[in-house]
Amino acid sequence: MLRTSWRKIVPVLVPTVLAIIPAPTGLPQHAWWYFAIFVGVIVGLVLEPLPGGAVGFIGVTLIGVLARVVLFSPAQLADPAFRATAEAVRFTVSGFANTTVWLIFTAFIVATGYEKTGLGRRVALLLVKAMGRRTLTLGYAVALADLALAPFTPSNTARSGGTLFPVLKSLAALYESKPNDPSARRIGGYLMWTAIAATTVTSSMFATAMAPNLLALEMAQKTVNVTVTWLEWLTAITPVALLLFLATPLLAYLLYPPEVKTGGAVPQWAGQELERMGPLSGRERTLGGLVLTALALWIFAGDLVDATAVAMVVVALMVVTGVVGWDDVLGNRRAWNTLVWFATLVALADGLTRVGFIKWFAETVGGALRGLAPMTATVATVLVFFLLHYLFASVTAHVTALMPVMLVVSTAIPGVDPATVTLSLVATLGIMGVLTPYATGPSPIYFGSGYIRASDYWRLGAIFGAIYIVVLTCVGIPWIVMTR
C-alpha cells in the first residue's frame, strides 16, 4: 500500500516543485509550466502508478484543461481571432492524427492474425529448427532479419513492428514464455529487447532505413549546404553501426539474459511440430500473401503509397477474408492501450516545440558551446542532440525541431566542419530510438508486448544508449573526421 502511494505521489510532486521554481531566463513562464507537467508524465511512465496509456491520457487531458495557462502565450490569448478552447481540444486529440500511431496499432492486429491462423507459430518453428539450438543464435537471426530489410524499408515500424514482432511473439510462445508473467524472462524478454535494439542500429546504418534520415539530409542541404549521398552515409557510419550490430545480441544476452540458454532437443521437436501442422492452410496463405504484398509496397513503393495506408489496407483485407474477425480487433486490449498511450505522448512531445521550450533549450546550449575547440564542440553537439531525444516521442519531430538549430549553432563555431557535424548528428538518429519506450515507432510495440517490464526497459535503454553513444563519439566521429 505504501509503495503504491509513493508511486502515485512522486509524479505529482515533481512537476509541482518544478512549477514553483521561477522560469529560466529567456523562457516564457507558460512554457516552463508546460515542461513541468511533461516531466511529471515521464516520471509517471517510469514509476507506473497507473498503466502507461492512463498516464499519457491524464497528462494530455491536464494540458488541455490548463491550456490557457500552460499551452498558449499571452500574445495568443490577447488576439481576438484566437479561439483558445477550440485550439486546446485540437491539441488534446492531435496525437490520434499521427500516421505512425496507427501504423503501430495495425502491427498489433497483424500479430493477432499470425496467432489466429497459426502462421506465426509455423514461421517460429522454422526459425527454431534452423537456429534454435542456442538462444544467442536466435538473437542473431532476429538481428539479421532486420538487417536484410533495412536498406529497402524506410519505416522501422513497418520493418520491425509489422514484420518481425508477430513472428517473435509466436516464437516466445513456443518456449512457454508468456507476456505479463514471470515466464516472460524465459526467452521472450531477450528476443523482444534484441529486436528493438537491433532495429535502432540498422536504422542508423542506412540513409533509407528510416524516413527521418532522409528528412535530416534535406535539412542539412538547405541549412548549411551539405549534401550527403547514400554511399557517403554508408561509408561514414558503417564502422560504428557494424560494431554495434555485431555486439547487440550478445550485449542483450549478457545484460538481459534469457532463462533458456540451450535446447539440443528443441530443433528436433520443432521439426516434429511442423510435420504435425501439415501443409499451409488457406488462411495462412491469405495472411502470408497480404504480409508479403505489404512488405513489397513498403520496400519498393514508399514514394507512392504511405506505409500506414498499406498497413490499414492489410488489416481491412484480413477482416474481409476472415483471417481475423472484427471482434478480434475490438478485443485486442494491448493494441488499443498502446494507441492511446502513444497518441497522447506524441501530442505532449509536440507541445514542447509549440510552446518554444525546445528552441530555447537548443539556443541556450548553443551559447554554452561557443568558445570550445572544434572537435570538443562537435562531440558536445552530438551528445546534447542525442540526449534531448528523451523529450521526443518521434524521431521525425526531433529532426524537425532540432536539426536546423543544432546545425546552425555548431557550424557558427570557428573550425567546425559542416559536413562532419552533419554526418555525426545523423548517425544518432537511429540509435537514439533505444533510449525510451516511446523513442521510435517500434518502441511502443515491444514495450506493450508485456515481455519487458517498464523498469527494465528504462534501465536497458539507458545502458544501451550510453554504450551506443560512447562508441559513436569515440570511434565514429574520429572515423568521420579521418574520411572527410
Rosetta blueprint (number, residue, H / E / L):
1 M L
2 L H
3 R H
4 T H
5 S H
6 W H
7 R H
8 K H
9 I H
10 V H
11 P H
12 V H
13 L H
14 V H
15 P H
16 T H
17 V H
18 L H
19 A H
20 I H
21 I L
22 P L
23 A L
24 P L
25 T L
26 G L
27 L L
28 P L
29 Q H
30 H H
31 A H
32 W H
33 W H
34 Y H
35 F H
36 A H
37 I H
38 F H
39 V H
40 G H
41 V H
42 I H
43 V H
44 G H
45 L H
46 V H
47 L H
48 E L
49 P L
50 L L
51 P L
52 G H
53 G H
54 A H
55 V H
56 G H
57 F H
58 I H
59 G H
60 V H
61 T H
62 L H
63 I H
64 G H
65 V H
66 L L
67 A H
68 R H
69 V H
70 V H
71 L L
72 F L
73 S L
74 P H
75 A H
76 Q H
77 L H
78 A H
79 D L
80 P L
81 A L
82 F L
83 R L
84 A H
85 T H
86 A H
87 E H
88 A H
89 V H
90 R H
91 F H
92 T H
93 V H
94 S H
95 G H
96 F H
97 A H
98 N L
99 T H
100 T H
101 V H
102 W H
103 L H
104 I H
105 F H
106 T H
107 A H
108 F H
109 I H
110 V H
111 A H
112 T H
113 G H
114 Y H
115 E H
116 K H
117 T H
118 G L
119 L H
120 G H
121 R H
122 R H
123 V H
124 A H
125 L H
126 L H
127 L H
128 V H
129 K H
130 A H
131 M H
132 G L
133 R L
134 R E
135 T H
136 L H
137 T H
138 L H
139 G H
140 Y H
141 A H
142 V H
143 A H
144 L H
145 A H
146 D H
147 L H
148 A H
149 L H
150 A H
151 P H
152 F H
153 T L
154 P L
155 S L
156 N H
157 T H
158 A H
159 R H
160 S H
161 G H
162 G H
163 T H
164 L H
165 F H
166 P H
167 V H
168 L H
169 K H
170 S H
171 L H
172 A H
173 A H
174 L H
175 Y L
176 E L
177 S L
178 K L
179 P L
180 N L
181 D L
182 P H
183 S H
184 A H
185 R H
186 R L
187 I L
188 G H
189 G H
190 Y H
191 L H
192 M H
193 W H
194 T H
195 A H
196 I H
197 A H
198 A H
199 T H
200 T H
201 V H
202 T H
203 S H
204 S H
205 M H
206 F L
207 A L
208 T L
209 A L
210 M L
211 A H
212 P H
213 N H
214 L H
215 L H
216 A H
217 L H
218 E H
219 M H
220 A H
221 Q H
222 K H
223 T H
224 V H
225 N L
226 V L
227 T L
228 V L
229 T L
230 W H
231 L H
232 E H
233 W H
234 L H
235 T H
236 A H
237 I H
238 T H
239 P H
240 V H
241 A H
242 L H
243 L H
244 L H
245 F H
246 L H
247 A H
248 T H
249 P H
250 L H
251 L H
252 A H
253 Y H
254 L H
255 L H
256 Y L
257 P L
258 P L
259 E L
260 V L
261 K L
262 T E
263 G L
264 G L
265 A L
266 V H
267 P H
268 Q H
269 W H
270 A H
271 G H
272 Q H
273 E H
274 L H
275 E H
276 R H
277 M H
278 G L
279 P L
280 L L
281 S L
282 G H
283 R H
284 E H
285 R H
286 T H
287 L H
288 G H
289 G H
290 L H
291 V H
292 L H
293 T H
294 A H
295 L H
296 A H
297 L H
298 W H
299 I H
300 F H
301 A L
302 G L
303 D L
304 L L
305 V L
306 D L
307 A H
308 T H
309 A H
310 V H
311 A H
312 M H
313 V H
314 V H
315 V H
316 A H
317 L H
318 M H
319 V H
320 V H
321 T L
322 G L
323 V L
324 V L
325 G L
326 W H
327 D H
328 D H
329 V H
330 L H
331 G L
332 N L
333 R H
334 R H
335 A H
336 W H
337 N H
338 T H
339 L H
340 V H
341 W H
342 F H
343 A H
344 T H
345 L H
346 V H
347 A H
348 L H
349 A H
350 D H
351 G H
352 L H
353 T H
354 R H
355 V L
356 G L
357 F H
358 I H
359 K H
360 W H
361 F H
362 A H
363 E H
364 T H
365 V H
366 G H
367 G H
368 A H
369 L H
370 R L
371 G L
372 L L
373 A L
374 P H
375 M H
376 T H
377 A H
378 T H
379 V H
380 A H
381 T H
382 V H
383 L H
384 V H
385 F H
386 F H
387 L H
388 L H
389 H H
390 Y H
391 L H
392 F L
393 A L
394 S L
395 V H
396 T H
397 A H
398 H H
399 V H
400 T H
401 A H
402 L H
403 M H
404 P H
405 V H
406 M H
407 L H
408 V H
409 V H
410 S H
411 T H
412 A L
413 I L
414 P L
415 G L
416 V L
417 D L
418 P H
419 A H
420 T H
421 V H
422 T H
423 L H
424 S H
425 L H
426 V H
427 A L
428 T H
429 L H
430 G H
431 I H
432 M H
433 G H
434 V H
435 L L
436 T L
437 P L
438 Y L
439 A L
440 T L
441 G L
442 P L
443 S H
444 P H
445 I H
446 Y H
447 F H
448 G L
449 S L
450 G L
451 Y L
452 I L
453 R L
454 A H
455 S H
456 D H
457 Y H
458 W H
459 R H
460 L H
461 G H
462 A H
463 I H
464 F H
465 G H
466 A H
467 I H
468 Y H
469 I H
470 V H
471 V H
472 L H
473 T H
474 C H
475 V H
476 G H
477 I H
478 P H
479 W H
480 I H
481 V H
482 M H
483 T H
484 R L
